Amino acid sequence: MNITISLAPLISLIAGILILVMPKLLNYIVAIYLIAIGLIGIFNLSL
């Protein structure tokens, strides 16, 4: 049984949970998320 998880949905899930827990971190979480998604797109990472 193999379970494969894409990196982008995992990052967005973690970001969403952090925003719910600590709304003051919204700007940082969005910035980190956008940078991560950009890097994934540039380097074609699919983990």
MMTF fields as JSON, N, C-alpha, C and O atoms, coordinates in Angstrom:
{
  "mmtfVersion": "1.0.0",
  "mmtfProducer": "UNKNOWN",
  "numBonds": 187,
  "numAtoms": 188,
  "numGroups": 47,
  "numChains": 1,
  "numModels": 1,
  "chainsPerModel": [1],
  "groupsPerChain": [47],
  "chainIdList": ["A"],
  "bondAtomList": [4, 2, 8, 6, 12, 10, 16, 14, 20, 18, 24, 22, 28, 26, 32, 30, 36, 34, 40, 38, 44, 42, 48, 46, 52, 50, 56, 54, 60, 58, 64, 62, 68, 66, 72, 70, 76, 74, 80, 78, 84, 82, 88, 86, 92, 90, 96, 94, 100, 98, 104, 102, 108, 106, 112, 110, 116, 114, 120, 118, 124, 122, 128, 126, 132, 130, 136, 134, 140, 138, 144, 142, 148, 146, 152, 150, 156, 154, 160, 158, 164, 162, 168, 166, 172, 170, 176, 174, 180, 178, 184, 182],
  "bondOrderList": [1, 1, 1, 1, 1, 1, 1, 1, 1, 1, 1, 1, 1, 1, 1, 1, 1, 1, 1, 1, 1, 1, 1, 1, 1, 1, 1, 1, 1, 1, 1, 1, 1, 1, 1, 1, 1, 1, 1, 1, 1, 1, 1, 1, 1, 1],
  "groupList": [{"groupName": "MET", "atomNameList": ["N", "CA", "C", "O"], "elementList": ["N", "C", "C", "O"], "formalChargeList": [0, 0, 0, 0], "bondAtomList": [1, 0, 2, 1, 3, 2], "bondOrderList": [1, 1, 2], "singleLetterCode": "M", "chemCompType": "L-PEPTIDE LINKING"}, {"groupName": "ASN", "atomNameList": ["N", "CA", "C", "O"], "elementList": ["N", "C", "C", "O"], "formalChargeList": [0, 0, 0, 0], "bondAtomList": [1, 0, 2, 1, 3, 2], "bondOrderList": [1, 1, 2], "singleLetterCode": "N", "chemCompType": "L-PEPTIDE LINKING"}, {"groupName": "ILE", "atomNameList": ["N", "CA", "C", "O"], "elementList": ["N", "C", "C", "O"], "formalChargeList": [0, 0, 0, 0], "bondAtomList": [1, 0, 2, 1, 3, 2], "bondOrderList": [1, 1, 2], "singleLetterCode": "I", "chemCompType": "L-PEPTIDE LINKING"}, {"groupName": "THR", "atomNameList": ["N", "CA", "C", "O"], "elementList": ["N", "C", "C", "O"], "formalChargeList": [0, 0, 0, 0], "bondAtomList": [1, 0, 2, 1, 3, 2], "bondOrderList": [1, 1, 2], "singleLetterCode": "T", "chemCompType": "L-PEPTIDE LINKING"}, {"groupName": "SER", "atomNameList": ["N", "CA", "C", "O"], "elementList": ["N", "C", "C", "O"], "formalChargeList": [0, 0, 0, 0], "bondAtomList": [1, 0, 2, 1, 3, 2], "bondOrderList": [1, 1, 2], "singleLetterCode": "S", "chemCompType": "L-PEPTIDE LINKING"}, {"groupName": "LEU", "atomNameList": ["N", "CA", "C", "O"], "elementList": ["N", "C", "C", "O"], "formalChargeList": [0, 0, 0, 0], "bondAtomList": [1, 0, 2, 1, 3, 2], "bondOrderList": [1, 1, 2], "singleLetterCode": "L", "chemCompType": "L-PEPTIDE LINKING"}, {"groupName": "ALA", "atomNameList": ["N", "CA", "C", "O"], "elementList": ["N", "C", "C", "O"], "formalChargeList": [0, 0, 0, 0], "bondAtomList": [1, 0, 2, 1, 3, 2], "bondOrderList": [1, 1, 2], "singleLetterCode": "A", "chemCompType": "L-PEPTIDE LINKING"}, {"groupName": "PRO", "atomNameList": ["N", "CA", "C", "O"], "elementList": ["N", "C", "C", "O"], "formalChargeList": [0, 0, 0, 0], "bondAtomList": [1, 0, 2, 1, 3, 2], "bondOrderList": [1, 1, 2], "singleLetterCode": "P", "chemCompType": "L-PEPTIDE LINKING"}, {"groupName": "GLY", "atomNameList": ["N", "CA", "C", "O"], "elementList": ["N", "C", "C", "O"], "formalChargeList": [0, 0, 0, 0], "bondAtomList": [1, 0, 2, 1, 3, 2], "bondOrderList": [1, 1, 2], "singleLetterCode": "G", "chemCompType": "PEPTIDE LINKING"}, {"groupName": "VAL", "atomNameList": ["N", "CA", "C", "O"], "elementList": ["N", "C", "C", "O"], "formalChargeList": [0, 0, 0, 0], "bondAtomList": [1, 0, 2, 1, 3, 2], "bondOrderList": [1, 1, 2], "singleLetterCode": "V", "chemCompType": "L-PEPTIDE LINKING"}, {"groupName": "LYS", "atomNameList": ["N", "CA", "C", "O"], "elementList": ["N", "C", "C", "O"], "formalChargeList": [0, 0, 0, 0], "bondAtomList": [1, 0, 2, 1, 3, 2], "bondOrderList": [1, 1, 2], "singleLetterCode": "K", "chemCompType": "L-PEPTIDE LINKING"}, {"groupName": "TYR", "atomNameList": ["N", "CA", "C", "O"], "elementList": ["N", "C", "C", "O"], "formalChargeList": [0, 0, 0, 0], "bondAtomList": [1, 0, 2, 1, 3, 2], "bondOrderList": [1, 1, 2], "singleLetterCode": "Y", "chemCompType": "L-PEPTIDE LINKING"}, {"groupName": "PHE", "atomNameList": ["N", "CA", "C", "O"], "elementList": ["N", "C", "C", "O"], "formalChargeList": [0, 0, 0, 0], "bondAtomList": [1, 0, 2, 1, 3, 2], "bondOrderList": [1, 1, 2], "singleLetterCode": "F", "chemCompType": "L-PEPTIDE LINKING"}],
  "groupTypeList": [0, 1, 2, 3, 2, 4, 5, 6, 7, 5, 2, 4, 5, 2, 6, 8, 2, 5, 2, 5, 9, 0, 7, 10, 5, 5, 1, 11, 2, 9, 6, 2, 11, 5, 2, 6, 2, 8, 5, 2, 8, 2, 12, 1, 5, 4, 5],
  "groupIdList": [1, 2, 3, 4, 5, 6, 7, 8, 9, 10, 11, 12, 13, 14, 15, 16, 17, 18, 19, 20, 21, 22, 23, 24, 25, 26, 27, 28, 29, 30, 31, 32, 33, 34, 35, 36, 37, 38, 39, 40, 41, 42, 43, 44, 45, 46, 47],
  "secStructList": [7, 7, 7, 7, 7, 7, 2, 2, 2, 2, 2, 2, 2, 2, 2, 2, 2, 2, 2, 2, 2, 7, 4, 4, 4, 2, 2, 2, 2, 2, 2, 2, 2, 2, 2, 2, 2, 2, 2, 2, 2, 2, 2, 6, 7, 7, 7],
  "xCoordList": [0.853, 0.0, 0.892, 1.62, 0.83, 1.623, 0.722, -0.313, 1.114, 0.391, 1.304, 2.397, 0.862, 1.655, 0.929, -0.275, 1.661, 1.108, 1.863, 3.093, 1.132, 1.764, 2.193, 1.596, 3.223, 3.774, 2.897, 2.72, 2.346, 1.555, 0.312, 0.084, -0.502, -1.661, -1.27, -1.969, -0.173, 0.284, 0.677, 0.342, 1.39, 1.786, 0.558, 0.498, -0.422, -1.61, -2.421, -3.011, -2.459, -3.161, -2.5, -3.179, -1.187, -0.456, -0.645, -0.844, -0.583, -0.772, -2.162, -2.317, -3.175, -4.548, -4.732, -5.402, -4.144, -4.242, -3.547, -4.076, -2.363, -1.648, -2.413, -2.406, -3.077, -3.868, -5.042, -5.379, -5.669, -6.776, -6.301, -6.987, -5.135, -4.619, -4.078, -4.34, -3.327, -2.69, -2.934, -2.084, -4.08, -4.408, -3.405, -3.327, -2.64, -1.672, -0.525, 0.182, -0.333, 0.742, 0.325, 1.079, -0.857, -1.404, -0.449, -0.225, 0.118, 1.012, 2.227, 2.61, 2.832, 4.018, 3.682, 4.418, 2.565, 2.182, 1.89, 2.313, 1.171, 0.862, 2.139, 2.293, 3.057, 4.312, 5.125, 5.637, 5.25, 6.004, 5.333, 6.006, 3.994, 3.258, 3.507, 3.766, 3.426, 3.63, 5.055, 5.264, 6.019, 7.406, 7.578, 8.226, 7.01, 7.135, 6.481, 7.061, 5.284, 4.593, 5.378, 5.449, 5.958, 6.786, 8.004, 8.339, 8.666, 9.838, 9.462, 10.193, 8.31, 7.839, 7.603, 7.968, 6.993, 6.732, 8.001, 8.107, 8.951, 10.192, 11.022, 11.542, 11.142, 12.009, 11.256, 11.843, 9.956, 9.141, 9.254, 9.46, 9.124, 9.2, 7.84, 6.818, 7.824, 6.591, 6.954, 7.279, 6.892, 7.269, 6.079, 6.223],
  "yCoordList": [-1.186, 0.0, 1.24, 1.49, 2.001, 3.22, 4.438, 4.512, 5.38, 6.636, 7.744, 7.937, 8.47, 9.586, 10.888, 11.008, 11.842, 13.144, 14.2, 14.24, 15.057, 16.156, 17.214, 17.361, 17.932, 18.912, 20.155, 20.661, 20.656, 21.887, 21.772, 22.658, 20.713, 20.609, 20.46, 20.952, 19.792, 19.631, 20.978, 21.275, 21.792, 23.119, 23.98, 24.693, 23.924, 24.751, 24.307, 25.143, 23.014, 22.519, 23.023, 23.489, 22.929, 23.411, 24.916, 25.398, 25.663, 27.114, 27.453, 28.357, 26.745, 26.998, 26.744, 27.515, 25.673, 25.359, 26.436, 26.869, 26.869, 27.908, 29.222, 29.927, 29.569, 30.794, 30.7, 31.683, 29.525, 29.361, 29.478, 30.062, 28.929, 28.928, 30.299, 30.783, 30.925, 32.209, 33.199, 33.338, 33.891, 34.795, 35.929, 36.483, 36.286, 37.373, 37.0, 37.881, 35.713, 35.258, 35.217, 34.726, 35.722, 35.593, 36.104, 35.413, 37.293, 37.855, 36.973, 36.737, 36.487, 35.649, 34.312, 33.828, 33.719, 32.419, 32.529, 31.675, 33.575, 33.755, 33.972, 33.416, 34.774, 35.028, 33.744, 33.464, 32.971, 31.72, 30.738, 30.034, 30.694, 29.801, 30.157, 29.282, 31.44, 31.865, 31.587, 31.177, 31.804, 31.504, 30.004, 29.597, 29.188, 27.732, 27.247, 26.426, 27.741, 27.322, 27.783, 27.065, 28.96, 29.447, 28.575, 28.257, 28.187, 27.313, 25.938, 25.349, 25.433, 24.14, 24.235, 23.33, 25.331, 25.507, 25.684, 25.141, 26.426, 26.686, 25.409, 25.127, 24.659, 23.479, 22.181, 21.101, 22.272, 21.099, 20.017, 18.849, 20.387, 19.416, 18.748, 19.43, 17.451, 16.723, 15.62, 14.499, 15.963, 14.998, 14.264, 13.415],
  "zCoordList": [0.0, 0.0, 0.0, 0.961, -1.07, -1.17, -1.07, -1.733, -0.251, -0.125, -0.616, -0.082, -1.628, -2.133, -1.829, -2.052, -1.327, -0.969, -1.748, -1.718, -2.447, -3.156, -2.147, -1.081, -2.506, -1.579, -1.451, -0.343, -2.546, -2.515, -1.626, -0.803, -1.759, -0.861, 0.609, 1.496, 0.858, 2.239, 2.835, 3.982, 2.055, 2.522, 2.774, 3.776, 1.875, 2.053, 3.266, 3.951, 3.54, 4.724, 6.0, 6.916, 6.057, 7.233, 7.399, 8.514, 6.286, 6.348, 6.85, 7.671, 6.372, 6.82, 8.302, 8.99, 8.795, 10.225, 11.055, 12.079, 10.617, 11.357, 11.366, 12.375, 10.257, 10.214, 11.183, 11.843, 11.273, 12.221, 13.661, 14.499, 13.947, 15.32, 15.706, 16.808, 14.808, 15.108, 13.966, 13.086, 13.965, 12.857, 12.655, 11.559, 13.679, 13.543, 12.608, 12.118, 12.355, 11.477, 10.009, 9.169, 9.69, 8.342, 7.27, 6.275, 7.446, 6.429, 6.198, 5.052, 7.259, 7.127, 6.479, 5.619, 6.896, 6.358, 4.869, 4.089, 4.466, 3.044, 2.246, 1.159, 2.775, 2.071, 1.926, 0.843, 2.981, 2.926, 1.974, 1.221, 2.011, 1.12, -0.348, -1.174, -0.656, -2.042, -2.512, -3.654, -1.647, -1.997, -2.225, -3.19, -1.356, -1.492, -2.785, -3.497, -3.097, -4.317, -5.543, -6.541, -5.474, -6.572, -6.796, -7.937, -5.725, -5.842, -6.379, -7.176, -5.933, -6.435, -7.939, -8.69, -8.372, -9.796, -10.614, -11.713, -10.102, -10.839, -10.99, -12.07, -9.932, -9.949, -10.236, -10.165, -10.561, -10.866, -9.809, -10.138, -8.558, -7.477, -7.302, -7.23, -7.233, -6.931, -5.961, -6.352, -4.694, -3.657, -3.121, -2.241]
}
